[in-house]
Amino acid sequence: MRVKKQKRHRKAVRFYTACFGFREPFKVLCDGTFVHHLLLNKITPADIALANALGGPVKIFTTRCVLGELRSLGDSYAESLNAARNLLTARCDHEKRKSAVSCITDVIGENNSEHFFVATQDAELRKKFQKVPGVPLIYGLRNALFLEQPSAFQHQFVRSAEEDRSHMTDLEYKLLNVKKKNVAFEEAKDSSDANEDKNDGTLTVQAIQTNFRKKRDLKDTVQFKRKRAKGPNPLSCKKKKPCDNTNNAASVKGRKLFNNPPSISFPFPVVITYASLAWYA
Ligand SMILES: [Zn+2]
């Protein structure tokens, strides 16, 4: 059962790393209810428990507003407040303290650009974040931690984002139309040989096209580069005559050779037989 749970958690973490760019160390944003639950159920040390649940190292965050809310709850939450003070603080820019729910909602924003895992015991808040793309949710149940599976909304969001990427954007469509018009115009211009009178409209179209080409580094036509041998065919050329310097060097070398003739040695003993002398005679 435990292995099954771990597999489900790994799969969910893979979904968020692959589709939303989550990276280790994973950042976990806790509210007061979650910190209180950790202490109540002795899920400590919290970073190791969370790292085991997510399958990677973690950094645990809270916000100043969450600390303020815990402080306002009095002595019964004093221990949780002390524990939460040891956590890292995520920036929330709230000068006047907000409720933990609205503070965390603000920090997550529209698309959780900071890549936080949100850890809370507040079921309502978790439900709310299921409607925000790229917000993984953690909660505790007695002494175990659970990572919620990606919601149907989040799966749908990823699918439609993929579809959008595979289609042309409005800007790309407009630029393509401009390009088509421009090509048609150039063809017409070539046939009527009207090079001199360019009107303003064409110039704008051309300017847009050049800008577009500069930005995207596109070329109008496919350019083939033919491989050609450089220089004349070496098989049909005479050999280069050696220059004077080399001549001199060769003659000096020859002279040297002549002055000191090399001794000829045979690899085998030469036996001059009587019969061979007779043959020469
Ligand atoms: Zn805040």
Boltz pocket constraint, residues with backbone or C-beta under 6 A from the ligand:
constraints:
  - pocket:
      binder: B
      contacts: [[A, 63], [A, 64], [A, 65], [A, 66], [A, 92], [A, 93], [A, 94], [A, 96], [A, 98], [A, 103], [A, 104]]
      max_distance: 6.0
